[in-house]
Amino acid sequence: MFGAWDGSVRGARQLQAELARQVRLQDDFDPPRHLAGFDVGFEDEGRITRAAVVLLDAREMTPLETHVARVPTSMPYVPGLLSFRELPALLAALALLRQAPDLVMVDGQGIAHPRRLGIAAHFGVATGLPSIGVAKKPLCGRFDAPGEQPGDRTPLIDKGQQIGWALRSKARCLPLIVSPGHRVSMAGAIDWTLHCLRGYRLPEPTRLADRLASRRGEVR
């Protein structure tokens, strides 16, 4: 999961750079039958990390499985190193699924990260699963405001490189930040996110996972 990481912040950043070189930004998966959405919350004043997963039918966007995994939080919050704090719970949630997903969406960044390894990219490399990051706000980079219509998007650029998209997923809502995580292209990340929109700001996989992770209600 974390290789030979020594537990230090410096070591985590070095590991991020190594893992980022393993990220593949080409579509490398068959048309998915099952999508999974993941999100993370915390309990007991941050001492417990709670990861929610929802498995959906890729065509109908109907939930097939829902699970919540709880594990002790092993690392404090450090900006830019969120994946080291959240990954253990995400892997525990993945292990609860009876059916493996063909494509994963994680509430967080893919490569739209200063070291190109946000939680969706780290999760993808750790599991080998195709993954997409769908974040509620940018972590780095700049973008022009997309148009006001759902589906309007503009490139997210950092240091002269496109690292994702700013997507207007719903009218009169702030844009989402969509970026490939692993085994997904830049175009594939936005196309699959658009495919999963059902009139809400968040695409269905992460919207339903967000409801579980934040304890706002049952999935429906």
Secondary structure, DSSP 8 states (H G I E B T S, - for coil): --TT--SSHHHHHHHHHHHHTT---S--S---SEEEEEEEEEEGGGTEEEEEEEEEETTT--EEEEEEEEEE--S---TT-HHHHHHHHHHHHHHH-SS--SEEEEES-SS-STTS--HHHHHHHHH---EEEEESS-SS-B-----SSTT-EEEEEETTEEEEEEE--STTS--EEEEEEES--HHHHHHHHHHT-SSSSS-HHHHHHHHHHTT-----
